[in-house]
Amino acid sequence: MTTRGDPKIWLRFTPAERIGRSMVYIIAAIAVVWSARTIEIIPEFLYDAPQQTADLFQRMWPFDIKYWPFVWKTLVETFHIATLGTILAIMMALPLAFLAARNFTSNAMLRWTAQFIFVSSRSVNSLIWALLFVAIFGPGAVAGVLSIAVRSIGFVGKLFGEALEEAQAGPIEALTATGASKPAILIKGYWPQTEPAFWSIALLRWDINIRESAVLGLVGAGGIGVALDAALNNLYWDQVGLILATILAVVVITEIVTSSIRSRII
Amino acid sequence: MTASAAPNAPSNMAAAAFPPNWPKRFAWAALTIYAVYAISVLDIDFERIVRGMDNARRLFARMFPPNLQADKLALIRDGMIESIQIAILATFVGVALSMPIGLAAARNLSPVGLAWAARGLIAILRSFHPVIVAILFVKAVGFGVLAGILALVVSTIGFVSKLFAEVVEEISAKQVEAVRATGAGFGHVLMFGVFPQVMARFVGLAVYQLDSNLRNSTMVGIVGGGGIGAPLFTAYQRFDYDVVLTILLIIIGIIMLMEVVSSRVRQIFQ
């Protein structure tokens, strides 16, 4: 027997860490129990869910091919909304990203303003932005483009701002030392370092926006959602099926296109 | 400024410091032409924007001050609580299901066939927007919170299990082999070889998804999936823009609070 005090026991976490973790688990458990107990689920609706689902798929097939010309027209519109919205978002987000980057802007007030714009833009869902813009500009693609753009500012700005903060100071100092002007430093100092990040952010957001712009039509903001809304309101499930199949195909194609572009240019 | 201006450098040997990149310039030009074309196709014209600005002024005038009447606030509170509950339950169920699906999709742990099946499932779950999934669930299980929860469970599995599989694929094999060498069974290998390496990232993903579910749960109500979306949509349709503003401010406030909480939780599990 040694008398050199207690044997040391290896513990993975400090007591404080363990208390913190336990607290999170306990709060999470309370939140789940609270939600599960107060939420009302009507069991009668559940009994016939399997029949309803089977019925749903039976009604969808065969697709109503006669609806295709309208679906195609709104699909093209969806594509334009997503792409234009992404371009517009990038144009608005880039200056804000520079304002938000710590190595570019030293004024804390400006940085916080930019961060606040990013958080507000991301907090409100694109459908809710769309409701707002439909109220302002009336139903149509304009509202769709703007809601996609405004919703994407936060995403693009935040990620591009972080990419800017990771830019190496060396090339920028070198350019400053040659007496280069501010725009020249931007184009030849920051841009080459952040260009890969820029393209990957832009592609990622474009991919997301294609999916998002597919539902904007439900609130009247143009695109294939308009066709979906009309079909749903008329309970023409064979048209709904056609639209869902179209959206699925578009999502798969976008995924293939973005991943091939990404592997080529990044 | 070109390099040929430098002294003692023969001009024919010096490369320009920043040579022009014609394919790239061409791509930028094409993008600009596309943007102009798309604007013309969508008939976005100046007159409409001006008219819109006029509408916007009236709309914002009607938004202020936000409506703080007791009955409206009670309605908003109930809707918001329902949205939060939808987000919590969807995250819980979705994350619980994502754990096995993510492990099944990780190619370093699961057999090839199972991994591809899990990946296929994830791809299908990811392909539709939560609102479209919500529409289908409203038809299947009726109006109400259950449809919203199920729709968000689908998107949670799609996101969390995909990223969790990627995290599991990045783990170091050494710890797994060490545990396996002690004669441990598969459950113990998972428990002591895999989970300690990925748990922090998994909690991070779950917390991120809770954030994202909270945002989406404000939206499924528009198609009948419960939560604050329904009162919000009604307020828009009745032109009660002061109520709209109150709801939007509350949503933004709660989501900002949520971001603070989630960054705290991520720190704890760092």
Interface residues (C-beta under 8 A of the other chain):
Chain A: R12 E17 G20 R21 V24 A28 A31 V32 W34 S35 A36 T38 I39 E40 I41 I42 F45 L46 A49 Q52 T53 L56 E77 H80 I81 T83 L84 I87 V119 S120 R122 S123 V124 N125 L127 I128 L131 L132 A135 I136 F137 G138 G140 A141 V142 V145 K188 R211 E212 A214 V215 L218 V219 G222 L228 L232 L244 I247 L248 V251 V252
Chain B: F18 L31 Y34 A35 A38 I39 V41 L42 D43 I44 R48 I49 G52 N55 A56 L59 I81 E82 I84 Q85 I86 I88 L89 F92 S127 F128 H129 V131 I132 I135 L136 K139 A140 V141 G142 G144 V145 L146 I149 P196 R215 N216 T218 M219 I222 V223 L232 F233 Y236 F239 Y241 V244 L248 I251 I252 I255 M256 E259 V265 I268 F269
